[in-house]
Structures are given as structure tokens and as C-alpha cells.
Amino acid sequence: MIYEAAFIGLGLIADMILTALFPFDFALNHSVFIPCMGFCALMLTVRQKNLLDSLFMAFAAGMVFDFLNADHFMLSSLVCMACAFLIHIWSKHISSSLLELMILLLSIIFVKELLIYFYMTASNLSAMSLMTWLSKRLVTTLVGNLAPILLVIWMNDQRQTLQIRRESIRRKGEKLRWEQLK
């Protein structure tokens, strides 16, 4: 759990750095890049858990995202839970190759952005058309997250390797009770 939290935390720190490098244009006069490394780290983490743990972890991480963004209460929590549910369903049908993980993460970013767009239009917070949203925000976000997604997938592999190594070291140190009785 510590490694998973550190992995998601590193993704969030990278998101903050990328957000500082590529500032957000609220008027959408220019294309907008939304970094999603923390979100992708969360999705790769919940992908390996059962459904209930995935939803709980997505809700908790979404609350942290809401706290850090401080815009709409529980929007990130609900979006993260919906995306975690989709990841749980989709992960049963794919393996862990680099291309499949990239497609999975890009498609879940697409779903996340569409859910945010539908929330914004349903609550009358945004009056822009779907095509404007797609051209000004979604395309730039998807293309801009290609390289960071590769980094997140590599970091996830390193995290899993480290967890497996620590688990094997812990198990080697365990002594079975029946071996001591011989």
C-alpha cells in the first residue's frame, strides 16, 4: 500500500510540475493540456485490485484530487470511481503489453474528459459545443499525455518489481512452525 500511495503521489507531483510548465487557459483561446500522470498511476494501481478495493481506492484518491484542485466537490471522486469500474471491466480482456496499456490509459483519459464535459454542460458551467471541447482540450490532452503515459507505465513496472522483490525477501525470512519441530 505504501508503494502504491508513493506511486500515485509521484504522479500527482509530476502533474503539478507539468501544470506549472503548461498553464491552464480558462478562456480556451488556445489549446489546453491537462496532465494526467497521477490519474494514470491511480488507474494502473486499481487495475490489479478487486472491484470493491478499486472503487474505494478510486474514491479516496478522487477526494485527494478534489482537495488539490478545489473546483467542484466530489467531481473527481465520482469520475475516478466510474473510470475504476471501467478499468476493472476492461482489464479482464487485455494483457499487460506496452501498446495495450497505452491504449487502455488513453481511452480512460478520453472517458474521464467526456464525463467532465457532460458534467459541465449538464450543470450549465460550460456552454461550448462538443467539437470545441474536443479540439481545444481533449486532443491536446491525449497527445500531450503520450510521453507521460510511457513514463507512468515504466514506473508501474518498477513498482511491481520492487514489491515482488520485497515480498520474496520477507517470505525467505519467515520460518514455518513445523520446520522448527524437526
TIMAR-687615 format. One record per residue: residue in one letter; x, y, z of N, C-alpha, C in turn. Coordinates in pm, whole numbers, plus 32768, in hexadecimal, padded with zeros to 4 digits. Atoms other than C-alpha are relative to their C-alpha. Layout:
! TIMAR-687615
AXYZXYZXYZ;...
This chain:
! TIMAR-687615
M80527F8880008000800080008056807E8000;I7FA77F8C7FFB812180EC804A8038801D7F75;Y7FC87FEC808681B880B37EF37F9780377FA0;E806C7FCF8056806880ED7E4C7FE48093801A;A80187F747FDD802F82327F08807480587FD0;A7F8C7FB38030819182A67EB67FFE800D7F68;F80097FFF8092815C824B7D487F9980687FD1;I80687F9E8023801983157D34802E808D8027;G7FCC7F7E7FD480BC842F7DFA806880387FA0;L7F9E7FD2806481E084407D047FBA802E7F81;G804D7FD5807580E384527BEA7FC080888015;L803D7F7E7FE2803285737C95806780708002;I7F957F9A8001817A862C7CCC802980207F71;A7FDF7FE9808D81CF85FC7B5C7F9280517FBB;D806F7FB18037807386817B04800D80938026;M7FF17F757FD480B387B87BD4807280477FB6;I7F907FC6804A820287F17B2A7FD8801E7F70;L802C7FEA808A816A87C579CF7F97806F7FF8;T80637F947FFF804988AC7A2C80458087800D;A7FB57F827FF5814589B67A91804680227F7D;L7FBD7FE7808081FC898B79467F9F80257F91;F80677FE5806580BD898E78757F8480388047;P806F7FC77FB37FCB8A82791D7F7A7FEC7FBB;F80888017802D7E558A5778FC7FC280827FCE;D80447F8C803A7D958B48781B7F6A7FEE8017;F808D80117FDE7C3A8B6D78B47FA3802F7F91;A80547FCE806E7BB58C2A778680017FA27F88;L7FEF805F806E7C218B0D76A0801880477F7B;N7FD87FBE807C7CAE8C0375A380687FAD7FB6;H7F99805780377DCB8B0D756D7FE27F72802B;S8010808B7FD67DE48996758980327FEF808F;V7FE380147F727DF3891776EE80357F728013;F7FC680827FDE7ED087FC776D7FE57FE48093;I801C802B7F787E57874578A380567F85801C;P7FAE80767FE17F66865F79327FB27F9D8055;C804D80697FBC7EDA851479AD80597F928037;M7FA680687FCE8005845D7A417FCD7FC48083;G803680337F827F6B84407B9C7F857FAB7FE9;F8079804B80227E2283CC7B0880257F7A7FC1;C7FD5807D80407ED482C97A2E80427FA38066;A7FC480517F967F9F82527B5A7F937FBF8055;L807180377FB47E5982277C197FBD7F907FB3;M8045806580507DBB81667AFA80547F817FF3;L7FAC807780057EE7807C7ADB80047FB98086;T8000803D7F7B7EDD80427C517F7D7FB7801B;V808180417FE37D687FF77C6A7FE37F8F7F9F;R8013806A80637D807F187B38801E7F76803B;Q7FD4807F7FC87E237E097C0D7FB17FD7807D;K804C801D7F867D277E0F7D2A7F767FCA7FDE;N8089802A80187BCE7D7C7D557FA6807B7FF7;L80587F9080207A9F7E537D057FE8805B8079;L801E7FAE7F8B7A4C7EC77E6680798052802C;D7F867FB67FDD7BB47F247EB7801F806B7F99;S7FE97F9E806B7BD07FD27D657FA9807A8013;L805D7F8F7FF07A9D80A67DA380218052807B;F7FDC7FB77F867B0580FE7F05807F80537FEC;M7F837FB880177C66815C7E9B7FEA80747F9E;A801D7F9580607BE082257D737FB580728044;F80497F987FB87AF082DF7E58805F80518059;A7FA27FBA7FA77C0483307F53806180577FB0;A7FA57FB180537CF583A17E437FB680737FBE;G80517F95803A7BDE84697D9F7FE880718063;M800E7F987F9A7BA6851F7EE780818052800D;V7F817FB77FFE7D1985767EEC800B805A7F86;F7FFF7FAE80797CFE85EF7D837FA480788010;D805D7F917FE97BCF86C07DE3803B80678060;F7FC37FA57F9F7C8B87517F0A806F80537FBF;L7F927FB980417DB887AB7E317FCE80617F95;N80347FA9806A7CE9883E7D147FA1806A8036;A805C7FA47FBB7BE188E07DF27FA180477FA2;D80627FBD80557AE889217CDE7F727FC98019;H808780367FEE79B6883B7CE980067F8A8060;F7FFC80657F967974876B7E1E7FCF7F797FCD;M801A808C8020797885F37DDF7FF97FE27F6B;L7FFF801D808F799186157C65806E7F9B7FE0;S7F91805D80197AE6856A7C5C7FE67F798040;S801E807F7FBD7A7084627D537FA27FAB7FAD;L8060804A8051794884007C7E803B7FD67F7A;V7FC08021807F7A11840C7B3B80657F908014;C7F9E80697FE47B28833A7BD57FBC7F7A801B;M8048807D7FE67A2D823A7C517FC77FC57F7F;A80358032807F798682217AFB80707FC87FA9;C7F8F803080507AD881FD7A51803D7F81803C;A7FCE80797FC07B4B80FA7B527FA57F897FE0;F805D806A80257A1180317B0980197FD37F70;L7FE38024808C7A5A8040799380867FB87FF3;I7F7D804280037BC87FE479CC7FF37F718030;H801280867FCA7B5A7EBA7A9A7FC07FA47F97;I8042805080697A797E42797E805E7FE97F8A;W7FAA800980777B6C7E8D7862807D7FAE801A;S7F8280457FE47C9C7DF679107FF37F697FF6;K80148090800E7C037C9C790080197FD27F71;H7FF88024808D7C227CA77785808580257FBF;I7F807FD9803A7D847D2B775580727FC98054;S7F8A802B7FB67EE27CC577B7804F807B802E;S7FB07F927FC97FFF7D9A783C806B80317F9F;S7F9C7FCE805F80B67DF276FB7FFD80987FFF;L7FF27F6E8000812D7F5676CB7F9480417FAB;L80637FC5805980477F9E75A67F737FF8803B;E8086800E7FC67F127F1576557FED805B8079;L800B7FA57F8E7F5B7FD977927FF580917FD3;M800B7F7780347F8D811876C77F73801A7FCB;I80887FF080357E4280E376127F9B80058072;L805A80007F8D7D968094775D800380868048;L7FF67F817FB87E1A81CE78067FCE80767FAD;L80357F9480557DD082B076DC7F687FFB7FF8;S8092800980077C6F822976C47FBF80278085;I803A7FD97F807C35825A7839800E80968017;I7FF67F6E7FFC7CB683C1781E7F91803D7FAB;F806D7FD380577BC083EF76FF7F7A7FFA804A;V807C800F7FB47AA4836B77D87FF980668071;K7FFD7F9E7F927B0F844878FC7FDF808C7FCD;E80197F7B80377B12858078247F70800E7FCE;L808D7FF9802B79BE852B778D7FA1800A8077;L80537FF67F88792884F578E68005808D803A;I7FF47F767FCF79AE864879527FB580607FA6;Y80497FA9805D792486EA78177F697FF38014;F809080127FED77CC8650784C7FD1803C8084;Y80237FBF7F8277CC86C579B67FFA80977FF0;M7FFB7F6E8013782F8825794E7F8980337FAF;T80727FD28050771E883D78467F7C7FE8804A;A807C801B7FB77614879C79237FE880648070;S800F7FA07F93765888907A3D800B80917FD1;N7FF97F7B803E766989BB794D807C804F8028;L7F827FBD7FE377D18A0779AC8050801B7F82;S7FBC7FEC807F784089F378437F977FFF7F91;A805F7FF7806F77858A58770980417FE07F7A;M7FBD801C807F788089E476077FD07F7D7FC4;S802E80778046783088E0750480627F8D8017;L7FAD80767FF078B78781750C807A80067FA5;M7F907FF7805E799087C373DA806A80638031;T7F9F7FA17FC87A3188F37480804B7FBF8073;W7FC180457F907A73882775B880657F997FCE;L7FA6806680367B0A870E74E9807D803E7FC3;S7F8D7FC680457BE887F3741C805A8052805C;K7FB07FA87FA97C5988E17530803B7FB9807A;R7FD2803E7F847C8187F4765680237F6D7FEF;L7FEE80917FFF7C5E8682760B80757FD37FA9;V7F95802B805A7D47865C74E180898023803A;T7F817FD77FC57E5E8721758880217FAD807C;T7FEB80517F887E2F865F76CA802D7F737FDB;L7FDB808880277E3F850D761C808B7FFB7FC2;V7F7C800080417F6C85647542806D80268064;G7F9D7FD57F9E801F8614765E801F7F99806A;N7FEA80667F9A7FF884EA7745803F7F817FC9;L7FC280788038809983EF765680867FE18044;A7F7D80167FC181FB841A76DF7FF37FEB8098;P800F801C7F71818F8439784D7FC37F77801E;I803A80857FEA80C382F97828806D7F967FF9;L7F8F805F800781FE823F77BD804F80018082;L7FB87FF47F8182AB82C378F57FB17FBF8072;V8054803B7F978186825A79D380017F677FF6;I7FFD80928012818380FB793E80867FC8802E;W7F7C802C7FD382FB80DC7978800980068099;M7FFE7FF37F6E82D5815B7ADE7FAC7F938042;N805580697FCB81BC80617B1780497F797FFC;D7FB1807B8007829B7F447AA0806C7FFD806C;Q7F9A7FF97F9783AE7FB97B8C7FC27FEC808A;R804680117F7F82B57FCD7CAC7FDC7F6F8017;Q8026808D7FF282377E6D7C6A807A7FA98019;T7F85804D7FEB839B7DE57C5380328013808E;L7FD47FE47F7783F67E8E7D9B7FA67FBA8066;Q805B80447FA482BE7E057E4680177F6A8001;I7FE78090800883057CA47DCA80827FDD8047;R7F7F80187FC0846F7CBA7E3C7FF3800A8098;R80127FF17F6E840B7D3A7F977FAF7F8D803A;E805180707FD183057C287FB680527F808007;S7FAE807A7FFD83FD7B157F5D806780068071;I7FA37FF37F9084F97B9E805A7FB87FE78083;R804E80157F8583EA7BA481647FDE7F6D8012;R8025808E7FF583807A40811580797FA8801D;K7F89804F7FE284E579BD811E802280098093;G7FE27FEE7F7385047A45827E7F9D7FBB805D;E806380437FAD83CF799082F8802A7F70801B;K7FE6808A7FDB83FA784783AD7F7A7FBC801C;L807A804B7FE782EB774383AC800B7FB88086;R8001803B7F7B828876B984FD80237F6B7FFC;W7FE6808F80058295754D848E80927FE27FDE;E7F728015801B83FC757884108052800C8081;Q7FB77FED7F83846875E5856C7FEF7F87805B;L801980747FAB83D774A8860780537F877FD7;K7FB28073802F84B873BD853C807D7FEE8050;
